[in-house]
Amino acid sequence: MLKFLAKFGKLDRRIVFALLLVSILVPLLFNIKPRFYVDSATKGIYDYVDHIKPNGRPLLVSFDYDPQVAAELDPMARAVLRHCFARGVKVVGMSLAPQGDAIGEGIITQVAKEYDKKLGRDYCYFGFRPGGTIIMLQMGVNVKKALPLDYYQTPYDSLPMMKNIHNYDDIAMVLSLAGSTYPVQWMIFAGTKFGVIIGAGQTAVMAPDNYPFLQTKQFIGQLGGMKGGAEYEQLIVDAGYYHKPDVASKAMGAIAYSHLLIILLIILGNIGYFISKKIEQKK
């Protein structure tokens, strides 16, 4: 037994890489998904969206990110949109990042088709709007001036859903998805100045910076990285709004099992090293 454990101290790295590959692929290929503890920040966004009145004030989703962080933020965007469309909550989509223009259009169109939602009636998408904080401030006064045409060049007045939306008073919540400080800017220039509810969807690297704003309730909640997306997927599946966990849940399964394997190999490697030392000393 001791000789067997001693072998772990000198385990061929090719075996380690092979085991790691298996631990990643198995959860992805065979739909092995762990249950997650849902963070209160994730629950904050979920609970607020869950209480928005169907066919009432819309949720504004701003796709403020580019392709390099899409792997983390796309799943949470789809999960929130599925929650909205399943409940009959209207959605307004836009982007303050140039690269987020096509990303947002692709996601919102895909999810809308899943629930048979119609453009202009159940959701609108305005695409990229240059100006950043200027657009945020202008929307607080007159949304029509800030967003005169949608992504497809349809005039604002020709969109039935937008007829009663004049400023932030007519928007239930702003959810900014970003790998940068866009959510904080939304909080300052829209939340603090105009009183609209702000939620954040951030990459795992950026999420810790927002904890002070969560504690002061300046953010209603936050989705943090792949874990935040997986938590939201779990919540909408448990509530019956969607039929199965999606990409984030699968990815978190692969991450969890590969990390457990790494921890196990580190422990066994150290045990093997010390046993090898003892065997050498006896010789």
C-alpha positions as a Markdown table, in Angstrom:
| # | Residue | x | y | z |
|---|---|---|---|---|
| 1 | Met | 0.0 | 0.0 | 0.0 |
| 2 | Leu | 2.8 | 2.4 | 0.9 |
| 3 | Lys | 4.6 | 1.6 | -2.3 |
| 4 | Phe | 1.4 | 2.3 | -4.3 |
| 5 | Leu | 0.9 | 5.7 | -2.6 |
| 6 | Ala | 4.6 | 6.5 | -3.1 |
| 7 | Lys | 4.0 | 6.4 | -6.9 |
| 8 | Phe | 1.8 | 9.5 | -6.7 |
| 9 | Gly | 4.8 | 11.5 | -5.8 |
| 10 | Lys | 6.3 | 10.8 | -9.2 |
| 11 | Leu | 3.1 | 10.5 | -11.3 |
| 12 | Asp | 3.7 | 11.0 | -15.1 |
| 13 | Arg | 2.3 | 14.4 | -16.1 |
| 14 | Arg | 0.7 | 12.8 | -19.1 |
| 15 | Ile | -1.5 | 10.8 | -16.8 |
| 16 | Val | -2.4 | 14.0 | -14.9 |
| 17 | Phe | -3.4 | 15.8 | -18.1 |
| 18 | Ala | -5.5 | 12.8 | -19.2 |
| 19 | Leu | -7.3 | 12.6 | -15.9 |
| 20 | Leu | -7.9 | 16.4 | -16.1 |
| 21 | Leu | -9.3 | 16.1 | -19.6 |
| 22 | Val | -11.7 | 13.3 | -18.5 |
| 23 | Ser | -12.9 | 15.4 | -15.5 |
| 24 | Ile | -13.8 | 18.3 | -17.8 |
| 25 | Leu | -15.3 | 16.3 | -20.6 |
| 26 | Val | -17.5 | 13.9 | -18.6 |
| 27 | Pro | -19.7 | 16.6 | -17.0 |
| 28 | Leu | -20.1 | 18.4 | -20.4 |
| 29 | Leu | -20.9 | 15.3 | -22.4 |
| 30 | Phe | -23.1 | 13.5 | -20.0 |
| 31 | Asn | -25.0 | 16.4 | -18.5 |
| 32 | Ile | -23.6 | 15.9 | -15.0 |
| 33 | Lys | -24.5 | 19.1 | -13.2 |
| 34 | Pro | -24.0 | 19.8 | -9.4 |
| 35 | Arg | -26.5 | 21.8 | -7.3 |
| 36 | Phe | -25.4 | 25.3 | -6.4 |
| 37 | Tyr | -25.7 | 27.4 | -3.3 |
| 38 | Val | -27.5 | 30.5 | -4.6 |
| 39 | Asp | -25.8 | 33.7 | -3.6 |
| 40 | Ser | -28.0 | 36.5 | -2.1 |
| 41 | Ala | -26.8 | 38.9 | -4.8 |
| 42 | Thr | -28.1 | 36.5 | -7.5 |
| 43 | Lys | -31.3 | 36.0 | -5.6 |
| 44 | Gly | -31.7 | 39.8 | -5.4 |
| 45 | Ile | -32.0 | 40.1 | -9.2 |
| 46 | Tyr | -34.1 | 37.0 | -9.6 |
| 47 | Asp | -36.6 | 38.1 | -6.9 |
| 48 | Tyr | -36.9 | 41.6 | -8.4 |
| 49 | Val | -37.5 | 40.3 | -12.0 |
| 50 | Asp | -39.9 | 37.7 | -10.6 |
| 51 | His | -42.1 | 40.5 | -9.1 |
| 52 | Ile | -42.2 | 42.7 | -12.3 |
| 53 | Lys | -45.8 | 42.8 | -13.5 |
| 54 | Pro | -46.4 | 41.0 | -16.8 |
| 55 | Asn | -47.0 | 43.4 | -19.6 |
| 56 | Gly | -46.1 | 46.3 | -17.3 |
| 57 | Arg | -43.0 | 48.3 | -17.1 |
| 58 | Pro | -40.1 | 46.6 | -19.1 |
| 59 | Leu | -36.7 | 45.4 | -18.0 |
| 60 | Leu | -33.9 | 47.3 | -19.8 |
| 61 | Val | -30.9 | 45.0 | -20.5 |
| 62 | Ser | -27.8 | 46.7 | -21.7 |
| 63 | Phe | -25.2 | 44.4 | -23.3 |
| 64 | Asp | -22.2 | 46.4 | -22.4 |
| 65 | Tyr | -19.5 | 43.8 | -23.2 |
| 66 | Asp | -17.4 | 42.4 | -26.0 |
| 67 | Pro | -16.7 | 38.8 | -27.3 |
| 68 | Gln | -13.7 | 38.2 | -25.0 |
| 69 | Val | -16.0 | 38.0 | -21.9 |
| 70 | Ala | -19.0 | 36.6 | -23.7 |
| 71 | Ala | -18.4 | 33.1 | -22.4 |
| 72 | Glu | -19.2 | 34.3 | -18.9 |
| 73 | Leu | -21.9 | 36.9 | -19.7 |
| 74 | Asp | -23.9 | 35.3 | -22.5 |
| 75 | Pro | -25.4 | 32.5 | -20.2 |
| 76 | Met | -26.6 | 35.0 | -17.6 |
| 77 | Ala | -28.2 | 37.1 | -20.4 |
| 78 | Arg | -30.1 | 34.1 | -21.8 |
| 79 | Ala | -31.2 | 33.1 | -18.3 |
| 80 | Val | -32.6 | 36.5 | -17.4 |
| 81 | Leu | -34.3 | 36.9 | -20.8 |
| 82 | Arg | -35.9 | 33.4 | -20.4 |
| 83 | His | -37.2 | 34.4 | -17.0 |
| 84 | Cys | -38.7 | 37.6 | -18.4 |
| 85 | Phe | -40.3 | 36.0 | -21.5 |
| 86 | Ala | -41.7 | 33.1 | -19.5 |
| 87 | Arg | -43.5 | 35.5 | -17.2 |
| 88 | Gly | -44.6 | 37.9 | -19.9 |
| 89 | Val | -42.3 | 40.7 | -18.8 |
| 90 | Lys | -41.4 | 43.0 | -21.7 |
| 91 | Val | -37.7 | 43.7 | -22.5 |
| 92 | Val | -35.8 | 46.6 | -24.0 |
| 93 | Gly | -32.3 | 45.8 | -25.2 |
| 94 | Met | -29.4 | 48.0 | -26.0 |
| 95 | Ser | -25.6 | 48.3 | -25.8 |
| 96 | Leu | -23.1 | 51.0 | -24.8 |
| 97 | Ala | -20.2 | 48.9 | -26.1 |
| 98 | Pro | -19.7 | 48.8 | -29.9 |
| 99 | Gln | -18.9 | 45.0 | -29.8 |
| 100 | Gly | -22.1 | 44.4 | -27.7 |
| 101 | Asp | -24.3 | 45.5 | -30.6 |
| 102 | Ala | -24.4 | 42.2 | -32.5 |
| 103 | Ile | -24.0 | 40.1 | -29.3 |
| 104 | Gly | -27.2 | 41.5 | -27.8 |
| 105 | Glu | -29.2 | 41.2 | -31.0 |
| 106 | Gly | -28.2 | 37.5 | -31.4 |
| 107 | Ile | -29.1 | 36.6 | -27.9 |
| 108 | Ile | -32.4 | 38.5 | -27.5 |
| 109 | Thr | -33.6 | 37.2 | -31.0 |
| 110 | Gln | -32.7 | 33.6 | -30.1 |
| 111 | Val | -34.5 | 33.6 | -26.7 |
| 112 | Ala | -37.5 | 35.5 | -28.1 |
| 113 | Lys | -38.0 | 32.8 | -30.7 |
| 114 | Glu | -38.0 | 30.1 | -27.9 |
| 115 | Tyr | -41.0 | 31.9 | -26.4 |
| 116 | Asp | -42.7 | 33.1 | -29.6 |
| 117 | Lys | -42.2 | 36.7 | -28.7 |
| 118 | Lys | -42.7 | 39.4 | -31.3 |
| 119 | Leu | -40.4 | 42.3 | -32.0 |
| 120 | Gly | -41.9 | 45.7 | -31.2 |
| 121 | Arg | -44.7 | 44.1 | -29.2 |
| 122 | Asp | -43.0 | 42.0 | -26.5 |
| 123 | Tyr | -39.4 | 43.3 | -26.9 |
| 124 | Cys | -37.4 | 46.0 | -28.6 |
| 125 | Tyr | -33.7 | 46.1 | -29.4 |
| 126 | Phe | -31.9 | 49.4 | -30.0 |
| 127 | Gly | -28.3 | 48.1 | -30.5 |
| 128 | Phe | -25.2 | 50.2 | -29.9 |
| 129 | Arg | -25.7 | 53.8 | -28.7 |
| 130 | Pro | -22.5 | 55.9 | -28.7 |
| 131 | Gly | -22.1 | 58.4 | -25.9 |
| 132 | Gly | -22.0 | 56.3 | -22.7 |
| 133 | Thr | -23.0 | 58.5 | -19.8 |
| 134 | Ile | -24.6 | 61.1 | -22.1 |
| 135 | Ile | -27.1 | 58.4 | -23.2 |
| 136 | Met | -27.7 | 57.4 | -19.6 |
| 137 | Leu | -28.5 | 60.9 | -18.6 |
| 138 | Gln | -30.6 | 61.6 | -21.7 |
| 139 | Met | -32.7 | 58.6 | -21.1 |
| 140 | Gly | -33.6 | 60.0 | -17.7 |
| 141 | Val | -35.2 | 62.9 | -19.5 |
| 142 | Asn | -36.5 | 61.5 | -22.8 |
| 143 | Val | -35.9 | 57.9 | -23.9 |
| 144 | Lys | -37.1 | 58.7 | -27.4 |
| 145 | Lys | -34.4 | 61.3 | -28.0 |
| 146 | Ala | -31.7 | 58.9 | -26.7 |
| 147 | Leu | -33.0 | 56.0 | -28.8 |
| 148 | Pro | -34.8 | 57.5 | -31.9 |
| 149 | Leu | -34.3 | 54.3 | -34.0 |
| 150 | Asp | -34.1 | 50.7 | -33.1 |
| 151 | Tyr | -31.4 | 48.2 | -34.4 |
| 152 | Tyr | -33.5 | 47.6 | -37.5 |
| 153 | Gln | -33.9 | 51.4 | -38.2 |
| 154 | Thr | -37.5 | 51.4 | -37.1 |
| 155 | Pro | -38.6 | 54.8 | -35.7 |
| 156 | Tyr | -39.4 | 54.9 | -32.0 |
| 157 | Asp | -43.0 | 55.9 | -32.5 |
| 158 | Ser | -43.6 | 52.8 | -34.8 |
| 159 | Leu | -42.8 | 50.4 | -31.9 |
| 160 | Pro | -46.1 | 49.7 | -30.0 |
| 161 | Met | -44.2 | 48.6 | -26.9 |
| 162 | Met | -42.5 | 51.9 | -26.5 |
| 163 | Lys | -45.6 | 54.2 | -26.6 |
| 164 | Asn | -45.8 | 54.6 | -22.9 |
| 165 | Ile | -42.1 | 54.7 | -22.1 |
| 166 | His | -40.9 | 58.2 | -21.7 |
| 167 | Asn | -38.0 | 58.0 | -19.1 |
| 168 | Tyr | -36.7 | 55.9 | -16.3 |
| 169 | Asp | -40.0 | 56.2 | -14.4 |
| 170 | Asp | -41.5 | 53.8 | -17.0 |
| 171 | Ile | -38.7 | 51.2 | -16.7 |
| 172 | Ala | -38.8 | 48.6 | -14.0 |
| 173 | Met | -35.0 | 47.9 | -13.8 |
| 174 | Val | -31.8 | 48.4 | -15.7 |
| 175 | Leu | -29.5 | 45.4 | -15.9 |
| 176 | Ser | -26.0 | 46.1 | -17.2 |
| 177 | Leu | -24.0 | 43.1 | -18.3 |
| 178 | Ala | -20.3 | 44.0 | -18.5 |
| 179 | Gly | -16.7 | 43.1 | -18.1 |
| 180 | Ser | -15.9 | 46.6 | -17.1 |
| 181 | Thr | -17.3 | 49.5 | -15.0 |
| 182 | Tyr | -20.4 | 50.1 | -17.0 |
| 183 | Pro | -22.7 | 48.9 | -14.2 |
| 184 | Val | -21.2 | 51.4 | -11.8 |
| 185 | Gln | -21.7 | 54.2 | -14.4 |
| 186 | Trp | -25.4 | 53.1 | -14.8 |
| 187 | Met | -25.7 | 53.2 | -11.0 |
| 188 | Ile | -24.2 | 56.8 | -10.8 |
| 189 | Phe | -25.9 | 58.4 | -13.8 |
| 190 | Ala | -29.2 | 56.5 | -13.9 |
| 191 | Gly | -29.7 | 55.0 | -10.4 |
| 192 | Thr | -28.5 | 57.8 | -8.1 |
| 193 | Lys | -29.7 | 60.7 | -10.3 |
| 194 | Phe | -33.0 | 59.3 | -11.5 |
| 195 | Gly | -33.8 | 56.6 | -9.0 |
| 196 | Val | -34.2 | 53.7 | -11.3 |
| 197 | Ile | -33.3 | 50.2 | -9.9 |
| 198 | Ile | -29.9 | 49.0 | -11.1 |
| 199 | Gly | -28.7 | 45.4 | -11.4 |
| 200 | Ala | -25.3 | 44.2 | -12.5 |
| 201 | Gly | -24.0 | 41.2 | -14.4 |
| 202 | Gln | -20.2 | 41.1 | -14.2 |
| 203 | Thr | -17.3 | 38.8 | -15.0 |
| 204 | Ala | -15.8 | 36.9 | -12.0 |
| 205 | Val | -12.8 | 39.3 | -11.9 |
| 206 | Met | -15.0 | 42.4 | -11.7 |
| 207 | Ala | -17.7 | 41.2 | -9.4 |
| 208 | Pro | -15.9 | 41.7 | -6.1 |
| 209 | Asp | -15.5 | 45.5 | -6.8 |
| 210 | Asn | -19.3 | 45.8 | -6.5 |
| 211 | Tyr | -19.8 | 44.4 | -3.0 |
| 212 | Pro | -19.9 | 47.8 | -1.4 |
| 213 | Phe | -22.7 | 48.9 | -3.7 |
| 214 | Leu | -24.6 | 45.7 | -2.9 |
| 215 | Gln | -24.3 | 46.4 | 0.8 |
| 216 | Thr | -25.6 | 49.9 | 0.4 |
| 217 | Lys | -28.4 | 48.7 | -1.8 |
| 218 | Gln | -27.3 | 50.8 | -4.7 |
| 219 | Phe | -27.4 | 47.6 | -6.7 |
| 220 | Ile | -30.5 | 45.5 | -6.3 |
| 221 | Gly | -28.3 | 42.4 | -7.0 |
| 222 | Gln | -25.5 | 41.0 | -9.1 |
| 223 | Leu | -24.7 | 38.0 | -11.2 |
| 224 | Gly | -21.0 | 37.2 | -10.8 |
| 225 | Gly | -19.3 | 35.3 | -13.5 |
| 226 | Met | -20.1 | 31.8 | -14.7 |
| 227 | Lys | -21.3 | 30.9 | -11.2 |
| 228 | Gly | -23.9 | 33.7 | -11.2 |
| 229 | Gly | -25.2 | 32.5 | -14.6 |
| 230 | Ala | -25.4 | 28.9 | -13.3 |
| 231 | Glu | -27.3 | 30.0 | -10.1 |
| 232 | Tyr | -29.8 | 31.9 | -12.2 |
| 233 | Glu | -30.3 | 28.9 | -14.5 |
| 234 | Gln | -30.9 | 26.8 | -11.5 |
| 235 | Leu | -33.5 | 29.2 | -10.1 |
| 236 | Ile | -35.5 | 29.5 | -13.4 |
| 237 | Val | -35.5 | 25.7 | -13.8 |
| 238 | Asp | -36.6 | 25.1 | -10.2 |
| 239 | Ala | -39.4 | 27.6 | -10.8 |
| 240 | Gly | -40.5 | 25.9 | -14.0 |
| 241 | Tyr | -39.7 | 28.9 | -16.3 |
| 242 | Tyr | -37.2 | 26.8 | -18.3 |
| 243 | His | -37.0 | 23.0 | -18.8 |
| 244 | Lys | -33.2 | 22.3 | -18.2 |
| 245 | Pro | -30.0 | 23.9 | -17.0 |
| 246 | Asp | -28.0 | 25.5 | -19.8 |
| 247 | Val | -24.3 | 26.2 | -20.6 |
| 248 | Ala | -23.3 | 27.9 | -17.4 |
| 249 | Ser | -24.5 | 24.9 | -15.3 |
| 250 | Lys | -22.6 | 22.4 | -17.5 |
| 251 | Ala | -19.5 | 24.6 | -17.4 |
| 252 | Met | -19.6 | 24.9 | -13.6 |
| 253 | Gly | -19.9 | 21.1 | -13.3 |
| 254 | Ala | -16.7 | 20.8 | -15.4 |
| 255 | Ile | -15.0 | 23.4 | -13.3 |
| 256 | Ala | -16.1 | 21.9 | -10.0 |
| 257 | Tyr | -15.0 | 18.3 | -10.8 |
| 258 | Ser | -11.7 | 19.4 | -12.4 |
| 259 | His | -10.9 | 21.5 | -9.3 |
| 260 | Leu | -11.7 | 18.5 | -7.0 |
| 261 | Leu | -9.4 | 16.3 | -9.1 |
| 262 | Ile | -6.6 | 18.9 | -8.8 |
| 263 | Ile | -7.0 | 19.1 | -5.0 |
| 264 | Leu | -7.0 | 15.3 | -4.8 |
| 265 | Leu | -3.9 | 15.0 | -6.9 |
| 266 | Ile | -2.1 | 17.6 | -4.8 |
| 267 | Ile | -2.9 | 15.7 | -1.6 |
| 268 | Leu | -1.9 | 12.4 | -3.0 |
| 269 | Gly | 1.2 | 13.9 | -4.5 |
| 270 | Asn | 2.3 | 15.2 | -1.2 |
| 271 | Ile | 1.5 | 12.0 | 0.6 |
| 272 | Gly | 3.5 | 10.1 | -2.1 |
| 273 | Tyr | 6.5 | 12.4 | -1.7 |
| 274 | Phe | 6.7 | 12.0 | 2.1 |
| 275 | Ile | 6.3 | 8.2 | 1.8 |
| 276 | Ser | 9.0 | 8.1 | -0.8 |
| 277 | Lys | 11.3 | 10.0 | 1.5 |
| 278 | Lys | 10.7 | 7.6 | 4.4 |
| 279 | Ile | 11.3 | 4.6 | 2.1 |
| 280 | Glu | 14.6 | 6.1 | 0.9 |
| 281 | Gln | 15.7 | 6.8 | 4.5 |
| 282 | Lys | 15.0 | 3.2 | 5.6 |
| 283 | Lys | 17.1 | 1.9 | 2.6 |
